[in-house]
Each structure stands twice: as C-alpha cells, then as structure tokens.
Amino acid sequence: MMLAYTMAPGRGDTDLILAGLAADIEARGLRCCGTVQINSERGDSGPCDMDVRVLPSGPVLRISQDLGPSSRGCRLDPVALETAVGLVVARLSSGADLLIINKFGKHEAEGRGFRDVIAQALAMDVPVLVGLNGLNQDAFETFAGGMAVQLPPEPAALRDWVERATAPATATAAAR
C-alpha cells in the first residue's frame, strides 16, 4: 500500500504544489486521476472561490458556495464535491497510475467525500497522495492506520515519492 500526504504551511500552498505535481506527472505520460484545487481571488474582498479540476483533463467544478460577506460557516458545496467524487471513481475504474486528492478534509474525516475513493485506489494498488491540513490530521491518521508517510511540501520530494511509487507504471509509459 502506497499512501502519502503533504501539508504546506501557507493558505493555498498545498493546492499549488499538488497542481504543479499533477501537471508534471501528466507531462511524463503517467495516468493520473483525482482532483487538484484552484483558488481564485474575488473582486469583492470576500473569501476566495474554490474550484477543483478533475484529473487529468477536467472538468473544473466550483466547490465553494457564495454564502454572503457576513457568513462564517463552511462554504463547501457538498453536491459539487460528490459530483467530483463520482467523476474520479469513473476515471479510477478505467485505470490509473496515481491518485491525487487535493484535500482529506472535513467530509473525508466524517466518512464521506473522497474517503471511499482513496480506499478503492489502495485496494487496486494505485498509489495515493493527498493534501492535508492540521484540522483533519488526526482523522486522516486514524483512517490511514499508520500506513501513510508524510512528505515535505517540496516539489522535488513529492516527485521522488511518485517516481518510487509508480516505478512499474513509469516503465510501461516509457514503452508506449
């Protein structure tokens, strides 16, 4: 079982690192599925809009809701998240060399979201890399059962792990 996670300290940094890694992996010819998050600043000084790009080629789905300038609650749109989950499940069943999930978040911590997709990929021997924040670290560690490795939020370290985790797939991609 190949399961890893990374956590970057700055807001949105993990999203940028994973999006760059996905682009690099796809350029190398590996079949990558999952999601990467794209944050877009808003002109009204409100919180950013959150979108996910379903790997490898889209679509891009808005997963945040505009709840107004005074809102303080969770802005995640659960319907959009579950739409992304369904698209990733379909792509994973078609074959993948790696699964990237932008975040093991509140929904995954509660048993929903991408949690079953991660388990399915691991059961298929597909390596999994997830983004994580401190709020959900305990839930992720419980889910992973001590089997996940923490990777530094550095592109080179993530690429090295992906190369080791996907070594047989890399050889197959080179032969294509």
Secondary structure, DSSP 8 states (H G I E B T S, - for coil): --EEEE--SSTTHHHHHHHHHHHHHHHTT--EEEEEEEEE--TTSS--EEEEEEETT--EEE-B----TT--S--B-HHHHHHHHHHHHHHHHT--SEEEES---HHHHTT-TTHHHHHHHHHTT--EEEE--GGGHHHHHHHHTT-EEEE-S-HHHHHHHHHHHTHHHHHHHHH-
